[in-house]
Amino acid sequence: MTNSQLIVHIPDEPPHDLHHQPTVTVFASFINPKHANQIVRRLNQIAPLEGLRHVKRIRKKVLEEGGQIELSVVLCLAYEGDNQLDAVPPHLQEFISSYQLSPFITKVCKYEAISKEEWQEQCKFWPTSYHPRTYIDGITGFSEEDSQSVLKFMQSAVELATSGGSVNVVNAAVIVDPSAKQIISTARDQVFAWNTCKDDSCCNKPDLLSSHPIANSLDPQKPLHLRSSCNHLKQSYTGVACLCPWQWAEQQSNSQSSYYCHPLRHAAIVAIESSAARDRRLFPNDEGSKEKYLELDHESPCSSSPSKRQKTVGATVEDDGKLNAQSQTSNQVEDNDKLNPHSQTESNLLSARPYLCTGYDIYLVWEPCTMCAMALVHQRIRRIFYAFPNPKTGALGSVYRLQGEKSLNHHYAVFRVLLPEEALHNRSAAETEETI
C-alpha cells in the first residue's frame, strides 16, 4: 500500500453500495438528433428535473451496427405507481405528440455521486454529472510528496497524544500552514489539571494559552506503523475528551483528588486558542491609535490559496457613544497610506495577518466531536485529517457528517489517515523505555 492510499477522503454524504444504488423511475424517449437542442430547451421550461440536477437530460449511445448515434432524453419523473405510459402528465402529452415521441420507462440514480467509482456505476443506468471539489488539494488524490508531508504531521499528532504514556493517551491537535509546511500550534486535551494539594484553593488552572510544542523535524528512524488500520479499537481510551465528553463529570464525582476541570478544553479548542495567541504576539495592535483595523468575515467558498487576507478600516467612537463603521475599498486605503506613512505600516502589518485559521490544516488523532468540528467551521479550517474514528460522538463520518451540512457558511474537506491502534502503544512504549 502506497502512502497516498493511506489517506482516504471522507465524503460529505454516506457512500452507497456501488452495485445497489438508489434509483427512481423516469419517462424517457428516443429523439431525432436534429431536434435535440429544441427538445432539451423546451423540456427545461415545462418539466425541469428539480430533484435530479445531477442527471444528464440526454443519453448518447453509439450503435454497434453502422456506428450511428442514438439519442434519448429524460422527459419527466414518474411518480410512485406511474407504471403505465398513459400516466405521463397532461402538459407533456401535447409536447410528445408534436415531436412524435415514443415514451418508455427507465431508471436513473436518485443521488449525486460522491466518488468516481459511484459515478462510473451510475452511468451504467443513465449518464450523470460528477463534480469533485478539485479546488481543495487531496480530494482527487495526493502526490507522494504531499502524502509524506501528511504522514509526518500526523506522526507529530500521535507523538503528542502519547507523550503522557500509554495510560494517559489523549487526543492531540496540530494546526499546520500547508503553504509553508509549518506547524502553527499544537495542543493536547486539557480537560483536567491535577495537583497534589488537598486544599482546593491552591488548585492551579491551566494556562489558557498553553500548548505542547513539538519539533517540526521528525526522526526518520521512528516511523509510524502504517501497514494496517483498524476501525474498532481494542481499548476504550477514556482520557480522550471527544470520545468520552462526559467522563469529566464521572471522575469529578468519584475522585477525591484536587484538580481543576474544564470540560470544553478539547485538543482542537486549545490549539485554536494557541493559534490566536500566536497571531496576537506576531501582530500586536496599537491600542493608542484612534483608528483600528478590524477583520471582517466576508464568506466565500474554500479556495486553494493558503490563507485569505482581509482588512477594513474600523471604527471610531463619537461623543454620543455610537460606533460608526465605514468600510473602504482597497484603492481608498492605498490613498490614505500614501498620505500617512504610519498608517501604511499598520496596513502592511495587518494585511499579512492571517484571518482566523483560513487556509490551515488540522491534524487530530481522533475524529472530533460536534463541538470541536463546529469550532473548526468558525475558524475557517481548510482540511481536517484524523487517524481514528469516534463511534460515539464523531461529527465527521462516524455519527454525523458536518462537512456536508449545506446550511453552514463554510465547508472543509475531511480525510482519514489509516493507522493501526498499535501506533499509539508502540510510540508510548518507546517513550517509556527512553525515560527509564
C-alpha positions, 0 to 999 in steps of 0.5 A: 500500500502506497502512502497516498492510499493511506489517506482516504477522503471522507465524503460529505454524504454516506457512500452507497453500495456501488452495485445497489444504488438508489434509483427512481423511475423516469419517462424517457424517449428516443429523439431525432438528433436534429431536434435535440437542442429544441427538445432539451430547451423546451423540456427545461421550461415545462418539466425541469428535473428539480430533484435530479440536477445531477442527471444528464437530460440526454443519453448518447449511445453509439450503435454497434451496427453502422456506428450511428448515434442514438439519442434519448432524453429524460422527459419527466419523473414518474411518480410512485405507481406511474407504471403505465405510459398513459400516466405521463402528465397532461402538459407533456402529452401535447409536447410528445405528440408534436415531436412524435415521441415514443415514451418508455420507462427507465431508471436513473440514480436518485443521488449525486455521486460522491466518488468516481467509482459511484459515478462510473456505476451510475452511468451504467443506468443513465449518464450523470454529472460528477463534480469533485471539489478539485479546488481543495488539494487531496480530494482527487488524490495526493502526490507522494510528496504531499502524502509524506508531508501528511504522514509526518504531521500526523506522526507529530499528532500521535507523538503528542497524544502519547507523550503522557504514556500509554495510560494517559493517551489523549487526543492531540491537535496540530494546526499546520500552514500547508503553504509553508509546511509549518506547524502553527500550534499544537495542543493536547486535551486539557480537560483536567489539571491535577495537583497534589494539594488537598486544599482546593484553593491552591488548585492551579488552572491551566494556562489558557494559552498553553500548548505542547510544542513539538519539533517540526523535524521528525526522526526518520528512524521512528516511523509510524506503523502504517501497514494496517488500520483498524476501525474498532479499537481494542481499548476504550481510551477514556482520557480522550475528551471527544470520545468520552465528553462526559467522563469529566463529570464521572471522575469529578464525582468519584475522585477525591483528588484536587484538580481543576476541570474544564470540560470544553478544553478539547485538543482542537479548542486549545490549539485554536486558542494557541493559534490566536495567541500566536497571531496576537504576539506576531501582530500586536495592535496599537491600542493608542491609535484612534483608528483600528483595523478590524477583520471582517468575515466576508464568506466565500467558498474554500479556495486553494490559496493558503490563507485569505487576507482581509482588512477594513478600516474600523471604527471610531467612537463619537461623543454620543457613544455610537460606533460608526463603521465605514468600510473602504475599498482597497484603492481608498486605503492605498490613498490614505497610506500614501498620505500617512506613512504610519498608517501604511505600516499598520496596513502592511502589518495587518494585511499579512495577518492571517484571518482566523485559521483560513487556509490551515490544516488540522491534524487530530488523532481522533475524529472530533466531536460536534463541538470541536468540528463546529469550532473548526467551521468558525475558524475557517479550517481548510482540511481536517485529517484524523487517524481514528474514528469516534463511534460515539460522538464523531461529527465527521463520518462516524455519527454525523457528517458536518462537512456536508451540512449545506446550511453552514457558511463554510465547508472543509474537506475531511480525510482519514489517515489509516493507522493501526491502534498499535501506533499509539502503544508502540510510540508510548512504549518507546517513550517509556523505555527512553525515560527509564 
